[in-house]
Amino acid sequence: MNATERLLAEDNPDLTTTLAATPERARPTIERAGVTPVGDRVSPALAAQIEKACNRVAPLWPLDRFVAVNPFHGLVDQRFEEAAATLRRIADARMYMPRGWYAEQIENGRITDEDLREAARRCGCDASPADLRRAAAAEQRAPAGGVPLLTALVDERDADDWSSFVVERISHHCAAYFDMGQATWKRPWEGMTLFASWRRFAALDYSLTMMGQDAMRARVAALPKSPRACIEAAICRLGIPTQAALDYMHAALLDVGGWAAWTRLLRWEKELAGDQDDHIVELLAIRLAWDVLVYEHKATPLLSRRWRRVCIDLGRGRVSTDANAEGETDADASVEHVLLTALELAYQRRLIGALNGLRDQPGDGQAPADPRPKVQAAFCIDVRSEIIRRAFETVCPRGETRGFAGFFGLPIAHVPFGATAPRPHLPVLLTPAYQVCSQIHGADPHEAETVMAIQRRRAGLAKSWKAFKMGASSCFSFVEAAGLLLYAPKILADSFGWSRPVAAPDDLRLDEVTEGRIGPTIDAPHHGACAHHEPAHHEAPAGIPEAERLGLAEGILRAMSMTEGFARLVLLVGHGSTVVNNPHAAGLDCGACGGMTGEVSARLCAMLLNDPAVRRALAARGIEIPDDTWFLGALHDTCTDEVRLYDTDRLSSDYAEELAELRSWLRQAGELTRLQRAARLGLEGQSLAAVTANVRRRSRDWSQVRPEWALAGCAAFIAAPRGRTRGLDLAGRAFLHDYDWRADADFRVLELIMTAPMVVAGWINLQYYGSTTDNRRFGSGNKVLHNVVGGAIGVLEGNAGDLRVGLPIQSVHDGKRWMHEPMRLSVFLEAPQRAIDDVAARHDLVRQMLDNAWLHLFQIDETGAIRQRRPGGGWRDTAVAA
């Protein structure tokens, strides 16, 4: 042990033991450059801690398929309040709203004394409602400081902001390394790992001249070449006690939390394919290596003594670098947990009261009996569909609506017309089983190839134009010589709404007739680019094989609880959002379709269910679809609330009158929906025409930061027959999934609902939750300042800093008040308790989310009575007054 290590190890026997047991080669020091360990072998205990730290991070999907994810996913093995304490201790992250916000809810009557009393009882708190009201109104103590990283300690004594500098350098390197096409130059580290490329270029980074270029090069060269060995060396070099290593590594990853989330996604996707990925381990090694580099650069006896005290505190479970600081205590957090629980009880009380009230009405809330519905429309379970479903049932009382996941049960990856790569159109928890393509229907091979060639030329010209505009030698001359001249008319047209600044995602820029003939097909393509396209997944065949169509169709219909009583027209309605100049636009589209619109899934499902061979085979299995029933794909634009119908040219003239009537109902339903949404958009009191014009303008306005509110406000998930909720105004806050357990003999459908839609809805709810309670940590900040990184990886807030995760502040706040109420999802399932418990017992993720109170689960029985599942198991009655 050298002199510096002895100084660090004083009064810290754990550290002394660690250093003594560590091979000399794994301990780089100020006095001696370390020798790189052989391979990537570390102690089993540290290897397990590294994996645990990496798995505490939730993945982040790229902008072109941005989907909701639970930002606390890596902590679902802890109870909700324990995870809140962990994040507060590690990173000063908040999972509760400020006390004053809860005080406002108490003052305005949303939270009653009875809610406070029941919440205190459930949380094991002996405070009275008066005590809780005073606690909510009292000034809150300063939050805990989190685990102090070495760079943060240096910042206390140094004028340079080393913490921000380190994050910036790591972020710049990751943005360049993971670039998805934004850069037009060749990457010199092609074929190198993230860690290896960083070691090469960190030694040549001239922004580090303050550290001494030669010294920096020597220090980087002294680092172990393997990431795990570098992590072990850094832990030993910094003197992190064994019992604090996990927390320190977790804090280090959260310091570059956006890139940690991105690298966690790379691991997630590999794990789905049965493989493994170590980019996140390499990122952790880079962040810890920076601590070592900064420490060696700034090493002084004073810093060593200060850091030694921090290590001792970490070993004793303390995290504050200031011995006199009063951090937030467990008692403070428990009060906030009681206040959150009271808010949730208040919402559940109102919702259960409404469900009970509907049950007591004549007819049990069911639609008027009719031998055959006038029309049937299956919408996505998305909360925005709840409003338009209710509006459609209002204008068409003899119609019937259903709720189903927006990918309509089709596990596909889709290659758009003219594209060269497939895009998954299913929940991120699943893997595509089929690869389908869009073609020109009714075209001969020559016509198909001609139009495809036109699209390829356009794509090539666009790429060349982009390369010219962004090239190092041409970008400045382009702006000065041609930029204003060429773009002034476009800037004026875009600003005054005369044109669309960004083409709609489905705009192929073809003539209207040709574009109308382009669509997906369930058959394997015989011509065009798709016919020669390499499948994205080895097990994913091109098209949907005829031998597998029957099983797929039967599974879809049974999962939709649609096996009889078919109308003449059955609408399958996906959804998407038409907005411009919005990097997070995919987050407004369908999460069940992997951040894509639901158009492809709806059209393919209709095509599958209209297949005569499939129908004949279904009849043999007890599902008889009348010959005059026709399925139509459609798309609900959640920004304008207009519904577009597809493939209507395939309908016979016998349906002309019904089709015209259907279009009228959809138009009226859209008008009612826009009027209900008007208040939240600040358009209340305006005429229908004015509201419609304003909503359409917002969708085309490149400067609009809130084109729609998406899923803000989501609070409940209900899987039951529509009769349980028909007629209720759920305010666009509930995911509605139709489900009839009586038709689900083996409860396979219930299992699908609980393991996919319910989990995804919980993820959406928790993404909005985290983006509201702590937007700095779990959100993406101010969208006005966003700059896209790496083509589609994500955004920076400004031109530096970490990659941002979660939702922009404009998605949850209107500038005056919060538009999302952060509370855990309340799930209502109409199914037997034993079946629900059996599903939970078989699936770890579902069980963890239920047992650890990441969501609340209620069961509805045949009579409509409601019981709640306790965290950890068991059921209790819900005697909740309306």
N, C-alpha and C positions, 0 to 999 in steps of 0.2 A: 504494500500500500504506500503510495507516494504522499508527500507532505500535504498537498491540497486535499486529497481524499481523507487523510487523517483529520484535517480541519473540519471537513464536512461530516465526518462520522462521530465527532465528539458528542457525547450525551445521546447517542442514537444507536443503541446496540443492534437494532434490526439492520441498519445500514452497514454496521461493521461486519455482521454475519454475511450479508449479501456480498459485500466486496471481497471478503475472505474466500467465499465459495466461488467467486467468478474467475474464470481463467484470465490470466494476465493479458492475453491477446484481445480480450473483449472489452478492455478498459482504456480507451484513448484518454490521454491527459494533456494538460497544458505543457508539462515538461517533456512529454514523449509522444510522438505520433504512433498511434496504435497500429498493430498488424491486423489485416483483415482476416476474420475467421473464415474457415473453410466451409462452403455450403451455406445452407439457410437453417442450420440446426440451432435451436434454443432450448432452454429447459422446458419440460412438459407443462409446468405450472404457468410460466410466462406465455407459452404458446396458447394455452387455454384462455388466458386473460386477453391476449391480442384478439382472438376470435370473438370473445364476448364483447369487447369494446367495439369492434367493427360491426357486430350484429345489433348493437344498440341503435345504430343509425338507420333511419327510414330511407327508402329509395326515392329518387326524383326522376320522373319521366321527362323526356325532351319536349320542347314547345310544340313540335308538329304532332305529338300524340300526348299532350299534357292531360293527365288524368288525376283525379283526386287520390290522395294517399294519406293514411293516418300518420301525421308527423311523429307520433309517439309509438309507432309500430314496434320498434325494437325493445320497448319496455312493457309490452302487453302481458309479460309473465309476472309483472308486479301489479298490485292493486292500484287503482287510479290515484288515490291519495299518496301512496308510496312513490309512484312514478313522479308525481308533482314534487315531492320532497327531494327525490333524486336529482331532478333537473334543476331545482332551486339550488341545491348544494353544489352541483357540478358546474353549472353555467349561468347561475342567476336568471334562469328562465322562469317565466310565470305561466301557470296553468289555471289561474283564477283571475277574474276581473278585479279591478280596484274596489276597495270597500265602498267607496262613494257610489259606485254604480249599483251595487246591491241595495244600498240605502235608498236610492231613487226608486227601485222596484218595490220596496216596502212602503215608501211614502205614497206612491201612486196606486197602491192597493193590489198590485199584481201578486205580491207575496203577503199572505195574511199571517196573523199570529198562530193560527192552527197549523199552517205550513211550517212555520219556524219551530213550533213545539214538536211536530212529528219528525221533522228533519233532525232535531237535536236527539230525539229518542233513537232514531235509526243509526245515527253516527256515534252513539254512546257518549253524548255530551250532556252534562247536567245543567247547562245554561238555560235560563228562562227566555221567553220571547222578548221581554224587556231588556235582558242582558244582551241578547243578540242584536236588538235594534241599536243599543248604545255602542256595541262593538262595531257595527256597520258604519255608524255616524262618526266614530272616533278617528282621529288622524292615524294613519297607518305608519308603522315603524319602517325604517329603511330596510330594503331587501338585503339578503345575504350576498356576500361578494363572489361566491363561486370558487372553484379550485383555481388558485393563482398560478398561471403559467410563468415560466422564467422571464419571457419577454415583458410581461406585465410588471414584474418586479423591477426590471431594469428601467422601465418607463418612469417609475416613481422617482428615480434619482438622475434621470438623463433627459436632456431637452429633446432628443430625437424620439419620435414615436415608433419604436421598434415593433410593437404589436401590429400596427397597421402596415408597416413596411413589409413584414414577413408575410402577412396574408396577401398583400398585393403581389409580391414576387411569386408566391405559390399559385395564385389565381391566374397570373399572366402565363405561367408555364403550362398550367392545366388547360387553359383556353386554347393555346397553340397546339398542345399535344393531342387533345381530343377533338380538334376542329372537324366539323362535319361538312365542310365545303365552302365556308365563308372565305377562307384564305385561298388565293389563286396561285400561290407559289409552292414549290416542292418542299416537303418537310424533311430537314436533314436528319431527323432521328427515326426515320422509317425503319421498322424492325426492332427498335430498341424498346425496353420496358420503360414505364413511367419513371421509376427510380433511377435507372441507368442514364436515361436522357437528362434527368435533373442533375445528376452528379457531373455529367459532362459540361452542361451549360452554366451551372451555378459558378463553376470555377472561372468562367469567361464573362460573367455578368458585370458589365462596367458600371452598373448602378450601385455596385458595392465598393466603390473606390474609397469610401470612408472607412471601410474595414481593412483596407490595404490589399491590393489585388494579389500580390505574391503570397501574403499570409493567408488570404482566403483560398487561394488555389491549393496551398499546402494543407489547410484544414479539411477541405472537401476531399482531397486525395487520401487523407488519413481515415476517412469514414469507411466502415465496412461496406463491401460491395453488395451484400445481400440485404434486403429490407428488414427481415426479422432480426438478423444479427445487428443491424444498425439500431433497431428499436431497443434490443437488449443492452447494447453498448451505451445508448443515450440514457436509459433508465439508471444504469450503474454510474455513468459519468455524472449525472445530475444528482445522484444520491436519493432517488425516489424510494421510499420504504416499500417493501414488498406488498404490504396490505393496502397501500395507496396507489399502486401502479395502475390498476384498472380504472380508477376514477381519473387519474392524471391522463391516461391515454384517451379516455372518453372526452375529457375537457379539451384535449389537443385536437381531436377530430371535430368537435363542435366549434372550435375556433375557425376552422375552414369548413363549416357545416354544409354549405352548398355543394362544394366539390366532394365532400365526403358522401353526401346523398347521391351525387351523380355516380361515383365509383361504386356505391352500394347497389345501384341499379344494374351496373355491369355484372356484379356478382349474382344478383337476383335472377337475371336472364340466363346466366350460365347454369345456375342451380335448377331452373325449370327444365333445362335440357340435360340434366344429370351431369353437368360439368362443374368446374370451379374457376374462380377468377380472383386474383390477388391485387387488383389495382387499389383497393381501399387500404390494404396493408402497406403498399408502397407509399400511398399518400400519408399514412400515419408515420412512416419512417422519415419522410421528408419533413413533416412538421416537427418531429422530435429532433431531427438533425439540426434544424434551424435553432432550436433552443440551445443545443450544444455549441453551435457556431457563435451565436450571440454571447453566450456565457464566456467562451474562451476569448472573444474579442474584448469584452468589457470586464474581464476578471480583475477584481481588486479584493483585498482582505475584507473591506466593508461589505461588498456584495456577497462574498462567500459567507460571512457571518449572518447576513440577512437571509440568504437562501437556506442556510442550515436551519434557522428557526422555522422557516416555512416548511421544510421537510419534516421537522419534528412535529409541527402542528398537523401536517397531513397524516403522519403516522398515528397520531392520537385522535384522528377523526375531526380535527378542526380545519376550517378552510380560510378563515379571514387572515389577511396579512397585517391587520391592525388589531393589536391585543385589546384596545379600548373600544373597538367598534361593537355596537349593539346590533346584531343581525336579527333577521326574522326568526322567531322561535317556532317550534312545532305547534305550540298552542295557538299562535297567530294563524298558521296554516289550517289548523283544525276548525277554527271559526269560519274561515273562508270556505272550507269544504261543506260545513253545515249550511252556509248561505247559498252555495250552489245547489245543494240537495233540496233546499226549500224552494228555490226557483223552479227546479224540475218537478217537484211535487205540485206546485201551483199550475204548471202547464198540464200535467197528467190529470189533475183534478178536473180541469175544464174539459179536456178531451174525453175522459171517461164519462163525465156527466153528459156530454153531447151524444156519445154512443149509447148510453143507457136511455137517454131521452128518445132517441130514434127507435130503440127496441120496444119502448112502451107504446109507440104509436101504432095504429091499426095497420096491419099488413107487414109489420116487422121491418119497415123501411124498404121493402121490396118494390120494384117497379110494377106497374099494373100488369096483371097476367095477360099474355098474348100468345097465341099458338105459334106465331113466327115473328121475330123482330123485323121492323121495317128495314133496319140496317144494323150491322155490327161494326164496331171500330175498336181495335186493340191498340192502345197507346203504350209508350214506354212508362215505366214506373216512376220516372223523374217527377219531382214535386211540381214542376211547371206544367206537366200534363194534367195534374189534378184540377187545375182551374179550367182548362179548355174541355176536359171531359165533362165537368159539371155544366159548362155552358152548352155543350153539344146535347146533353140530355135534356136541357131546358128547352131548346128550340126544336128538338125531335124527341118528344116523350116516348114514342114507340121504338126508339132506338136503344141500343144496348152498347155500353162501353166496357172494356176490359183493360187490365193493367198487366204488363209483362215486360221483362227485361228487353231493352231496345235492340239487342242483337238478334232477337227472336229465335234464340237457341241454335243459331248457325255458327259453328266454330271455324270461321274462315279467315284467310288472308286474301286481300283483294289487290289486283294490279289494275289501276285506272287506265283508261284509254290513253295511249301515247306515253305511259310511264314505263320505267324499266325495273322498278322494284316493288315488291308487294308490301301492303300495309295491313297489319292485323286489325280485324274488326270484331273484337270480342273482349270481354273483361280481362284485365292484366293478370288475373289469377289463373287464367286458362291458356292453353297452347293451341294454335290453329291446327285443325285436322284436314282442312281442304284449302286449296288455292284456286281462286276463281278470277276471271278476267272480264273486262268490259270490251265489247265488240260492237260493230255496226250490224244491227239485226237486218237480215234480208239482203246483205251485200254479198257480191261474188268476190272471190279472192283478189281480183285485179282492183276493184274499187276499194276494198279494205286496205290493200297495200298502198294505194295511192294516197288515201287520207292519212294513213299512218306515217307515210313519208313526209307529208306536209307538217304534221305535228312534230316530227323529229327535227325538221329544218328549223321550225320556230323555236324549239327548245335549244338547238345549237346556236342560233343567232342570239337568243336571249343570254346564253352562257357567255358567248364571245363579247357581247355588249357589256355585260357585267364585268368581265375580266378587264376590258379596256377602261371602264370607269374607275375600277379599283386598283389598276396596275400602278406599281411604284413610280414608273416613268411617265405615266399619262394622266393620273388622276387630277393633279393640280392644273395642268394645261387644259384638261377637259372642262373643268369647272370655269376657268377664266375665259376660255375661248368659245365654248359651245353651251355650257350649262344653262345660263340664264336665257339665251336665245331659244334653246330647244324646249326648256321647261317652264318658261313664263306663262304660256297659254294654259298648260296643264295645271300649274299652281293656282291660277285664277279660277279655272273651271272647277277644280276640286274644292276650293275654299268657298265658292258660292253654290255648291251643290249641283252644278251642271253635269258632273260626271262622277263616276265611282273611282276614288283614288286607287283602290286595290281591287283587282278583278275578284269576283266571287269564286270560291273554291271549285265550284262545278262549271265555271265558265271555260269552255274549250276553245272559244273564239272561232267557232265554225258557224256556217249558216244555220238558221233555225231548223230547217228541215233535216239536215244531216245530224245536227246535234240531238234532235228528238229521236233519232233511230239508234243512238248509242246507249248501251246499258249493259249491266252484268248478265252473265249467263251461267246456268248450272252445268252446262256441257263443257267438255274439254275443248279448247279452241283448236281450229284446224288451219287458221291462217292469221297473219298479223304478228306483232312482236311477242304476244303472250305465248304463241305456239312454240316458240323457241326459248322461252324464259326458264331459267334455272329455278326450281322450286326453292322457297325460303326455308322449308323444313323437309328433311329427308322423307318423313312419313306423310307429307301432305301431297296427295295426288292433284293433278290439274283437273278442275271441275269436280263435281260431286258424282262419284260412280253410281251407275244405275242400281247396282246391287245394294247400296247403302241408303238409298233415298227413302225407302219405306220406313226403316227404323228411325231415321231422322225425322220424317214427317209425323210419325206416330208419337214420338217423344215430345215434339213441339206442341201438338194439339192436346196431349194429356197434361203437359206442364201448364198450358194455358187454361185448363179445365174447360176446353171447348171440344166436346166429343159428340154433341147432338144439338138440335135446334138451330141449324145454320140459316142465316138470312140469305137473300138472293145476292146481296153485295156485302162482302166482308172486307173491311179496310184494315190494313196493317200500317200503322203510322209511326215511323221513326221520327227523330227530331234532330235539328241542327240550328245554328245561329248565324245569320248573315251580318257580320260586322267587318269593319275595315281598320287598318292601322292598329292592330291589337296583337302583340306577340302571344298573349295567352288566349287567343281565340279558340283553340282546341278545347280549352277548359269550359267553354260554353256549349260545346257539342256533346255528343253522347258518351258518357263514361263507360257504358256497357259495350260500346263499339270501339274502345281503346282511344277515345278522343277524336273519333271521326264522326261524321253525320250518320244517321241511321238509314239513309236512302238505300244503299246497296243491300243491307240485310233485309229491309222490308220488301224490296223488289224481288230478291232471290227467294225469300220465303213464299211470297205470292206465286212465283213461278213454280216452285216445288209443289205447292198445294193445288195448283191448277193442272198438274201433270195427270193425264187420264190413267196412265199405268199405275201411278201412285195411288190414285183414288180407288181403283179397282182392288188393289191389294189392301188398302185400309178397310174397305167394306168387309173383307174376309176376317178382319181383326175386330170387327164390331163398331167401327167408326164409319158411318154412312154419310157421305157428303152429297146432297142433292145435285142432280145434273145441272140445275139452273143456278147453283151457287158459284160465284166468281170472286176470287181474292184479288184485291188491288193494293199495290204498294203506294205509300204516300209519305210526305215529309212535312212535319210541323216546324215552321221557322219560329223559334221561341223569342226572337227579337221583335218580329212584326206580327206574330200570331196569325200568319197566313198558312194555309195547308195546300200543298201542291200534290196533285194526283199524277201517277205515272202509268204508262202502258195502257191508257184508256182506248187507244186505237185498236186494241185486240178484243175489245168488247163488241158484241154483235149489236145491231140496231135495236134489238128488243129492249136494251137497257137504256136507251136514249133518255126517256122521261125520268127514270130513276136516277140516272147520272146527273141530270140537270138539277133535280131536287137535292141530291147529295151536295152538289157544289153550293147550292143556296144555303143549306144548313151549315156547312163549314164556314161560309162567309159570315153568317150571322153569329156563329159561335166565336169566330175570331173577333168580331166587333164587341161582344160581351166581355171577352177575355181582356181585350185592350182597355176597356172601360174600368175593369177591376184593377188592372195593373197601373192605371193612370196616376192614382194617388201616390204610389211609391216612386213614380218617375217625376213627381212634381207637376203633373198635368191635370190635377183635379179641377173640376169646375168648367172644363172646356167641353165644347160640343164633340160629338162622335167624329165628325169630319176633321176637326182640329186635332183631336187625339190621334187619329189614324195618320194624318199628315206628319205630325211631330214624331210619332214612333218610327215611321219609315225614314224620316230625315235623320234620326239618331243612328239608324243602322248604316247610313251612308256617310256620316260625318267623321272625317279623319281625326278631328280634334275631340271627339266625344269620349270621355273617360268612363262613363257609365251607360253603355248602350242598353243594357238590361241588368237585372239583379241576379240572374242565374239561379243558384240554389240557396241563396242567402235566406235564412229563416228556417231551414230544414230542421225538423225536430222529431218526426215520427215515421215509423214504417209499419204498414198494416197489410198483412197477408190474410185475406178472408174473402168470401163472396162479396160482390159489389153491394148486395143488399144491406150489408152492415154499415155502409157509409153513404149510400146513394141519398142525395138530398142534403147532406151536411156540407157546410162551407168550412173547409179545412184550411182556407187562406193560403193555399199553395205551400203548405209546410209539411205535407205528408207524402211519403212514397207509398203508392197504392199498387199492390200485387194481388191479382185475383187468384184465389186458391180455394178449392173445395176438397177437404180431406176425405170426404165420403167416397170420392172417385179415385182416391190415392191408396189402393189396397196395401201396398208394401211401403208406403211413405217415402218412396224414392223422390217424388216431387218436393215433399217437405225438406228432404235432405238437400236437394239442389237449392231451394230457396234460402235455407239457413247457411249454406256454405258459400254461396255466390252473391245473390242480390242483397241479402241482409248484411253480409260483411262489407260489400262495396258501399252500401248506404251508410254503414257505420264509418267507413273511411271518409266519405264525403263530409259527413257531419263533423268528424274530428278535424278535417282539414280546415273547415270554416271556423271551428272552435279555436284551434291554435292560431289561425291568422287573425282572430279577433282578440284573444287574451294577450298575445305577445307577438305582434306583427314584426317586431325587430328580429326575433329569433325564428319564428315559424311562418312568417309571411314574406312578401317580396317588396314591401315599402311603397314608395310613390311611383306609380306607373308613368307619370309624366317624365321621370328621369331615367326610365329604362333604356338600356342599350343591349341589343341581342348579342349573345356570345356564341361563337363557333357555328354560325348558320342557324342552328335550331336547338342547341344544348339548353340554353336558358337565358337569363338576363342579369346584368349588373345594374345596380342603382347608381347611376353616374358612369364614370369611365374607369373606376377602380374598385377594389374591395372584393369580397367573396361573391360567389354565385348565389343568387337569391332563390329561396324556395317558397312554396305556398302561394297565397293569393295577394294581389296588391291591396293596399289599404282602401282604394276606391271600390273594391268589390264587397266590402263589409261596412263601409261608413260613407254617409252622404255629404260629409263636410260639417254636419251639425250634430248628427246622432248616429249611433250604431244601428245598422240595418239587419245585423244578425245577432240573435240572442244566443250566446254560447252556453249550450247545455248538451248533455249526452243524449243520444238517440233513444227514444222510447219505442220499443218494438212490440207489436200486437200480432199474435199468431192465433188463428182459429184452427186448433188441432188438439188432439189429446195430449195431456201432460206427459204421459209415459213416452210417447213418440218424440216429443220435443227433447226430453231428457236423454233418450237413446241417441239422438243425433249429436247432441252436445258431448256425450261421453265418447263418441267415436272420432271426433275432430278436435285436435288440440287448440287450433286458433279460435274456433267457436267457443269451446269451453273456457279458454282464457279470457275472452272478451266478456263472457257472461259472469264467470266466477270472480273476476277481478273488477267488475263493475265499470267496464268501458262502455257498456250500454245497458239499458233496463229492458227486461223481457216480461211481457204480459201474455197470459193465455186466455182466449175467449172460448167458452164452452158452447154446447148446442143451444142453450137457452139465452146466450148473450151475456151471461155472468162472466166477470173478469177477475182473474187471480194473477198475482205477481210472483215471479221466480226470485228467490233470495240469492244474493251473491254467495257462491259456494254450494248452492243446491237447496232444495226444499221450496215450498210454495206458501204464500200467505194471501188472505182475502184482501180486497181493496174496497173498503167501505169509504169511498170518497164522495163527498157531497158535491153536487153541481154548483 
